[in-house]
Amino acid sequence: MGQTSTSIVDASDASLFSTAPYIPPDAIFALTAKYLNDTSPQKVNLGQGTYRDEQGNPWILPSVRKSREILTAQNVNHEYLPILGHAGFRKAATRLALGERIFNELESKIAICQSLSGTGALHLAALLLRYSQSPLPEVLIPQPTWSNHHQVFSSLGFKCQSFQYYDSSRRDLDFESYISTLRSATPHSIVILHACAHNPTGCDPSKEQWREIGRVIKERRLFPLFDSAYLGFNSGNVDDDAFAIRYFVDELKLEVGGCLSFAKNMGLYGERVGCVFIITKTDDTARNTQSVLEMLQRSEVSNPPAYGAKIAATILDDDKLRQMWYDDLITMSSRIRSMRQELYNYLIQFGARGTWDHLIRQSGMFGFLGLSSEVVVRLREEYHIYMADNSRISIAGLNPGNVEYVARSIAECLK
């Protein structure tokens, strides 16, 4: 009798969540936490992908500052947005990605929904694709890539297949492997494409390579889903950075998905400003697709946050503010390019073992150094320089006050 009583007590005390596994913290956010706890006066954070100015401080873009002043003067309220989000922002953001002419020609065939930045856009796109296709299509994801690509799609039940994107021996895009994978892909598979500034390698296809990728995607009847977190931020020119998206839509006449974020290119990190757009074949398909996005958004977040979308819409819909933003993009992209060159110059000056031309071939916020994990750990523990385990660095974390130190430290570790 006593044993029975004990077992009942034990069962009632057991947690409903006792089978929950421990999942390690996100690697980049955990790295940032280590950096913040480091008391060294010479520490350097090259992990998290946020833009910093020449003093290493967060930068509020002048165009964003001006937009906030306008909104303050208008005494904007804090009412809910519609479920699909801010109508002006949704149109302006998609028009930015597609260009004025393409957007105007295809507007009635486009479904658009505001999202919680780029991650939310990817998640909405994945939910839509899960809702629309049965059985679930395979998702082709470049390797290496941003970790959330796998997490978003696998968490929703998709089978994710990695394909080789980067040749570590040449430290460059492995185009042959890339195109070979696409040529053998199952029809209707989803292909995740970085529109520009590939994260983490910084290696993008050339325009001719993009054309070849597009031709194969069309031949194999694959669905291209563009992750577009760096339009304008990569080269300083939105039109150049949006080339692949526009080519697929305008020249190849493909149905295309686009996931936009304004975290990087407007510095609106914490405002979570993004949207997803889907180019469809008919007006009716676009209307129906947008209704599904609206239903999915309602069930997930009800409606998206307003303030950041209003900031972005104010910039994109005003000619003077938009030009000011274009100037801000040039400021940020130019500083990043100059830091790439400075790091390269110092590595050569200090005789760092190996070749470093890949640093100045790469583009965008991130650089792939090609260091061993042992060197990465030593840089962190002995020199207080923090970077991802695969030696991806945020170039924006470099500035005139630390780039020489970083290069000298790398050179010493490679001796």
C-alpha positions in Angstrom: 0.0 0.0 0.0 2.9 2.4 0.9 4.6 1.8 -2.4 1.4 2.6 -4.4 1.0 5.9 -2.5 4.6 6.9 -3.2 4.3 6.2 -7.0 1.1 8.4 -7.1 3.0 11.2 -5.4 5.9 10.9 -7.8 3.7 10.9 -10.9 1.8 14.0 -9.7 5.1 15.8 -9.1 6.5 15.1 -12.6 6.8 18.1 -14.8 4.8 18.1 -18.1 8.1 19.4 -19.7 10.5 16.9 -18.1 11.2 15.4 -21.6 12.2 18.8 -23.0 15.8 18.6 -24.3 18.4 21.2 -23.6 19.1 23.2 -26.7 22.4 25.2 -26.7 22.0 29.0 -27.1 22.3 30.5 -30.6 26.0 30.6 -31.4 26.2 34.3 -32.4 24.1 35.6 -29.5 26.1 33.4 -27.1 29.3 34.8 -28.6 28.1 38.4 -28.1 27.3 37.5 -24.4 30.9 36.3 -23.9 32.2 39.5 -25.5 30.0 41.7 -23.2 31.3 39.8 -20.2 34.9 40.2 -21.2 36.6 42.9 -19.1 39.6 43.4 -21.5 40.1 47.0 -22.6 41.2 45.8 -26.0 38.4 43.4 -26.9 36.9 43.3 -30.4 33.5 42.0 -31.4 33.5 40.7 -35.0 30.5 38.3 -34.4 27.1 39.9 -34.5 26.1 41.5 -37.9 25.2 45.0 -36.9 26.7 48.1 -38.5 29.0 50.2 -36.4 30.5 53.6 -37.2 34.3 54.5 -37.2 34.2 54.7 -33.4 32.6 51.3 -33.1 29.2 52.7 -32.0 25.7 52.0 -33.3 24.8 54.4 -36.1 21.4 56.0 -36.6 21.1 56.8 -40.3 20.5 60.5 -40.9 17.5 59.5 -43.1 16.1 57.5 -40.3 16.6 60.3 -37.8 14.8 62.7 -40.2 12.0 60.3 -40.7 11.5 60.0 -36.9 11.4 63.8 -36.6 8.6 63.9 -39.3 6.6 61.2 -37.5 7.0 63.0 -34.2 5.8 66.3 -35.7 2.8 64.4 -37.1 2.0 63.1 -33.6 1.5 59.5 -34.9 -0.7 57.3 -32.8 -0.1 53.7 -31.7 -3.1 52.0 -33.1 -3.0 48.5 -34.6 -2.0 48.1 -38.2 -4.1 45.9 -40.5 -3.2 42.2 -40.4 -1.2 42.5 -43.6 0.7 45.5 -42.2 1.3 49.1 -43.3 -0.1 49.4 -46.8 2.3 52.2 -47.9 5.3 50.3 -46.5 4.3 47.0 -48.2 4.0 48.7 -51.6 7.2 50.8 -51.2 9.3 47.9 -50.0 8.3 45.7 -52.9 8.6 48.5 -55.4 12.2 49.0 -54.1 13.1 45.4 -54.7 11.5 45.1 -58.1 12.1 48.6 -59.5 9.3 51.1 -60.5 8.6 49.6 -64.0 8.4 46.0 -63.0 6.3 46.7 -59.9 3.8 48.9 -61.8 3.4 46.2 -64.6 2.9 43.3 -62.1 1.3 44.9 -59.1 -2.0 43.1 -59.5 -0.1 39.8 -59.6 1.8 40.3 -56.4 0.8 39.1 -52.9 2.5 41.2 -50.1 2.5 40.9 -46.3 4.5 42.9 -43.8 6.6 40.6 -41.5 8.8 40.6 -38.4 12.0 41.5 -40.4 13.7 38.9 -42.6 13.2 35.9 -40.2 9.5 36.6 -40.1 9.3 36.9 -43.9 11.0 33.5 -44.3 8.7 32.0 -41.8 5.6 33.4 -43.5 6.9 32.2 -46.9 7.5 28.7 -45.4 4.0 28.6 -43.9 2.5 29.6 -47.2 4.5 27.0 -49.1 3.5 24.3 -46.6 -0.1 25.4 -46.9 0.0 25.4 -50.7 1.9 22.2 -51.6 1.4 18.5 -50.7 3.5 16.6 -50.3 6.0 19.1 -48.9 8.7 20.0 -51.4 12.3 19.7 -50.7 14.2 22.8 -49.7 17.7 23.3 -51.2 19.9 25.4 -48.9 23.5 26.5 -49.7 26.2 25.4 -47.4 27.4 27.4 -45.5 24.4 29.7 -44.9 22.6 31.7 -42.3 21.6 29.2 -39.5 17.9 30.3 -39.5 17.4 29.0 -43.0 17.5 25.4 -41.7 15.8 26.2 -38.5 12.8 27.9 -40.1 12.1 25.2 -42.7 13.0 22.1 -40.7 10.8 23.3 -37.8 7.8 23.3 -40.1 8.4 19.8 -41.3 10.3 20.5 -44.6 13.2 18.2 -45.6 16.2 20.5 -46.0 19.0 19.5 -48.3 22.3 21.3 -48.1 24.4 21.8 -51.3 28.0 23.0 -51.5 28.1 26.7 -52.2 31.7 27.5 -51.1 35.0 26.0 -52.1 37.2 26.4 -49.0 40.3 25.5 -50.9 39.8 28.3 -53.5 38.0 30.5 -50.9 35.4 31.3 -53.6 32.0 30.4 -54.9 31.8 26.7 -56.0 29.7 27.5 -59.0 30.1 24.0 -60.6 28.7 22.2 -57.6 26.0 24.8 -57.2 24.7 24.5 -60.8 25.1 20.7 -60.7 22.8 20.4 -57.7 20.2 22.6 -59.4 20.3 20.5 -62.6 19.5 17.3 -60.6 16.9 18.8 -58.3 13.4 17.4 -58.0 10.9 19.6 -59.8 9.0 22.0 -57.5 11.8 22.0 -54.9 12.3 25.4 -53.2 15.8 27.0 -53.6 17.0 29.5 -51.0 18.9 32.3 -52.7 20.8 35.1 -51.2 20.0 38.1 -53.4 23.3 39.7 -52.6 26.0 39.8 -49.8 26.0 36.0 -49.2 26.0 35.3 -45.5 28.5 34.1 -44.3 31.0 33.8 -47.2 30.5 37.2 -48.9 30.8 35.4 -52.3 28.0 36.2 -54.8 27.4 34.9 -58.3 28.3 37.2 -61.2 25.5 38.5 -63.4 26.3 35.8 -66.0 26.2 33.1 -63.3 22.9 34.4 -62.0 21.6 34.1 -65.6 22.7 30.5 -65.7 21.2 29.8 -62.3 17.9 31.3 -63.4 17.8 29.3 -66.6 18.3 26.0 -64.7 15.7 26.9 -62.1 13.3 27.6 -64.9 14.1 24.4 -66.7 13.8 22.3 -63.6 10.6 24.1 -62.5 12.1 25.0 -59.1 10.7 27.8 -56.9 13.3 30.6 -56.1 12.9 32.2 -52.7 15.2 35.2 -52.3 16.5 36.2 -48.9 17.1 39.9 -49.4 18.5 41.4 -46.2 21.1 43.7 -47.8 19.6 45.5 -50.7 21.6 48.7 -51.2 23.8 47.8 -48.2 26.0 45.5 -50.3 27.2 47.7 -53.2 25.7 51.0 -52.1 23.2 50.7 -55.1 19.8 49.1 -54.7 19.5 48.4 -58.4 22.8 46.5 -58.6 22.0 44.5 -55.5 18.5 43.6 -56.8 19.7 42.4 -60.2 19.0 38.7 -59.6 15.5 39.2 -58.3 14.6 41.5 -61.2 16.1 39.1 -63.8 14.2 36.1 -62.5 10.9 38.1 -62.5 11.3 40.3 -65.6 13.3 38.3 -68.0 12.5 34.7 -67.0 8.9 35.4 -66.1 9.1 33.1 -63.0 7.0 33.0 -60.0 9.3 34.2 -57.2 9.3 34.7 -53.5 11.1 37.6 -51.9 11.9 38.1 -48.2 12.9 41.6 -47.4 14.5 43.0 -44.2 15.3 46.6 -43.3 17.4 45.8 -40.3 20.8 46.2 -42.0 20.1 48.7 -44.8 18.2 51.2 -42.6 19.7 50.2 -39.2 16.2 49.3 -37.9 17.5 46.2 -36.1 15.2 46.2 -33.1 12.2 47.5 -35.0 11.9 44.2 -36.9 10.8 45.7 -40.2 10.4 43.4 -43.2 8.0 41.9 -45.7 7.4 38.9 -47.9 6.2 39.2 -51.5 5.1 36.5 -53.9 5.0 37.1 -57.7 2.2 34.9 -59.1 0.9 34.3 -62.6 -2.6 35.8 -62.4 -4.5 38.5 -60.5 -6.8 35.8 -58.9 -3.8 33.8 -57.7 -2.3 36.9 -56.2 -5.5 37.7 -54.4 -6.0 34.2 -53.1 -2.3 34.0 -52.0 -2.5 37.3 -50.2 -5.6 36.0 -48.3 -3.7 33.0 -47.2 -0.8 35.2 -46.0 -3.4 37.3 -44.1 -4.8 34.2 -42.4 -1.3 32.9 -41.5 -0.3 36.3 -40.1 -3.4 36.6 -38.0 -2.7 33.2 -36.4 0.9 34.0 -35.8 1.2 37.6 -34.6 -2.3 39.1 -35.3 -0.7 42.1 -36.9 2.9 43.4 -37.3 4.6 46.3 -35.4 3.9 49.8 -36.7 6.6 52.2 -35.8 9.5 50.8 -37.8 7.3 50.3 -40.9 6.2 54.0 -40.6 9.8 55.1 -40.5 10.7 53.0 -43.6 7.6 54.1 -45.5 8.3 57.7 -44.8 11.8 57.4 -46.2 10.8 55.3 -49.3 7.8 57.5 -50.2 9.6 60.9 -50.0 12.0 61.7 -52.9 14.4 63.8 -50.7 14.4 61.3 -47.8 14.9 58.4 -50.2 17.9 60.2 -51.8 19.3 60.9 -48.3 18.9 57.1 -47.6 20.8 56.3 -50.8 23.6 58.5 -49.5 23.5 56.6 -46.2 23.9 53.3 -48.1 26.9 54.7 -49.9 28.4 55.8 -46.5 27.9 52.3 -45.0 29.0 50.2 -47.9 32.0 52.4 -48.6 33.2 52.2 -45.0 32.9 48.4 -45.1 34.9 48.2 -48.3 37.6 50.4 -46.9 37.8 48.2 -43.8 38.2 45.1 -46.0 41.0 46.8 -47.8 42.7 47.9 -44.5 42.5 44.4 -43.0 44.0 43.0 -46.2 46.8 45.6 -46.2 47.7 44.9 -42.6 47.6 41.2 -43.0 50.1 41.5 -45.9 52.2 44.0 -43.9 52.5 41.7 -40.9 53.3 38.7 -43.1 50.2 36.7 -42.1 50.7 33.2 -43.5 48.5 32.3 -46.5 46.8 34.3 -49.2 44.2 36.9 -48.4 42.9 38.1 -51.8 39.6 36.5 -51.0 38.9 39.2 -48.5 38.8 41.9 -51.2 36.9 39.6 -53.6 34.1 39.2 -51.1 31.5 41.8 -50.6 28.9 42.8 -48.0 28.9 42.9 -44.2 30.5 39.6 -43.7 33.9 38.1 -44.5 35.0 34.5 -44.4 38.7 34.4 -43.2 39.3 30.7 -43.6 40.9 30.2 -40.2 41.0 26.9 -38.3 38.9 26.5 -35.2 42.0 26.4 -33.1 43.1 29.8 -34.4 39.6 31.2 -33.8 39.6 29.9 -30.2 43.1 31.3 -29.6 42.1 34.7 -30.9 39.2 34.8 -28.5 41.0 33.5 -25.4 44.4 35.2 -25.8 43.6 38.3 -27.9 40.0 39.0 -26.9 38.9 39.0 -30.6 35.5 37.4 -31.0 34.3 35.8 -34.2 32.1 32.9 -35.3 33.6 29.4 -35.0 33.8 29.1 -38.8 35.9 32.4 -38.9 33.1 34.5 -40.3 33.6 38.1 -39.3 31.4 41.1 -39.4 33.5 43.6 -41.3 31.4 46.4 -39.7 33.0 45.5 -36.4 36.4 46.7 -37.7 37.3 50.4 -37.4 40.5 52.5 -37.6 41.1 51.9 -33.9 41.2 48.1 -34.0 41.9 46.8 -37.5 45.7 46.9 -37.1 45.4 45.0 -33.8 43.1 42.4 -35.4 45.5 41.9 -38.4 48.6 41.6 -36.2 46.8 39.2 -33.8 45.8 36.9 -36.7 49.3 37.0 -38.1 50.8 36.1 -34.7 48.4 33.1 -34.4 49.3 31.8 -37.8 53.1 31.8 -37.2 
